[in-house]
Amino acid sequence: MPLTIMHRSPEATTNKVSMNSELSILFIHYHYPPVKNSGVYRNYYLSEAISKLIGKCFVITSDNSKVLPLEALPINPDIEVFPCFTCDYRTISGSLGKTGKIKHGAQFSEHKKDSPIAQFLLRVQRSFPFNLLLAEGSILYIFNAYFTAKKLIPQHKIKVVFSSFMPYADHIIAWMLKGKFPQLIWIADFRDLQVEPIYKNTLWPGFQKKVEKYLLQKADVVTTVSNGITAKMKEIHSNVHTITKGVTLRPVLSSFDHFTIHYSGSLFLEYRDPRPLFRVMNKLLLDQKLDINKVRFIYAGKDGKRMSLWAAENGLESIFVNKGMLSRYEALEYQSKSHINLLLTSASEEHTGLLTGKLFEYIEAGREILCWIKGSRDQEIERMFDDYGLGSVLYKEDDLEAYIISKYREWIETGEVRSHHKQEKIMQELSWDHQAGKVLQLIEKFSKS
């Protein structure tokens, strides 16, 4: 019997679907409510938006919320959350963090990850079958979540399971549930690729893809955050759709007194590299095209030690400000007050379209965005910047120099760097309600096929 969907608030989205019966969805999200990591906020905001449209929803998550650094975000009363017992490396490191033995709990800076041994161990951890024991979730979380869900599904007449990656444990739980309840519609969501062609982050990539293809045979729909990831996942699954992250626009605050370039978030080995910009800024300072008393570069995140070192190597000690780990509220405030928000990413001939969570935070801030891409040209990001007037996407240091001079002169002349964000278009096409509506349309379309 075809499944039709009733929106509780149909006016909240431009994606109208039919409204004849209630729909119940079970989200399997290890990271819920979100830890201090912009990548996993997708789980929270998408489930919130969907619950506003259809009513009662359920979330199965890890009970590691008791040890991990969290952000206090309100949970819709229509969402019932079921924490499941977990004992993994996050549990251990988070517990040690609370005793002060590991700073920042489960957050590890890049300088701890970049040794050959650390890199090998990270590849082992991410690869099947080792990820069943060593990665987030691990076997105890998987089985506890499965048995919890096995009771919830018939009790609440749940029709849809929505699982997210990372970690892969969430998809394995959904795979087990689909085997137990074949009538379920299973949506497998990917924020990243399991086997990254740029980062080379797994052992035996060919074997990993075969395992993934086997698991996802049971998935009815696969969703991803970008067309680049969608193209890769179509090699594994026949029904793949792009559902980007959403945004909630924030008021633009009064900007800093200094001409400020800001970067918040993590580095990722050599793949997110601000040093070309540092070299350009140093050159402009030496040439007196920038006034050292009027310029600041602000960094907020866990990799301040490395960023400070790189700034010093490029003669920027006097303008570099390391804010360290901030609350989400504080980090968003810096984004909203800076003249330029710096986005660092990578691309290759094999893989483009790495639309990071940080990009969407920057869009919410409404400020000029400078995207510096290491590697190949990324046409998906370029199109997105053009479509929504987000700023500039650059690849060459000469272009960086011209860009910084132009924006600095604009600031000198007007006291601001003007944003060209197309706010109305952004809200129409990138709101969380819009993304939720796209998910519900996929459910309805599949149920009728």
Buried (B, 14 or more C-beta within 10 A) or exposed (E): EEBBBBBBEEEBBEBEBEEEEBBBBBBBBBBBBBBBBBBBBBBBBBBBBBBBBBBBBBBBBBBBBEBBBBBEEEBBEBBBBBBBBBBBBBBEBBBBBEEEEBEBBBBBBBEEBEEEEBBEBBBBBBBBEBBBEBBBBBEBBBBBBBEBBBEBBEEBEBBBBBBBBBBBBBBBBBBBBBEEBEEBBBBBBBBBBBBBEBBEBBBEBEEBBEBBEEBBEBBBBBBBBBBBBBBBBEEBBEBBBBBBBBBBBBEBBEBBEBBBBBBBBBBBBEBBBBBBBBBBBBBBBEEEBBEEEBBBBBBBBBBBEBBBEBBEEBBBEEBBBBBEBBEBEEBBBBBBBBBBBBBBBBBBEEBBBBBBBBBBBBBBBBBBBBBBBBBBEBBBBBEBBEEBBBBBBBBEBEBBBBBBBEBBEBBEEEEEBEBEBEBEEBBEBBBBBBBBBBBBBBBBEBBEE
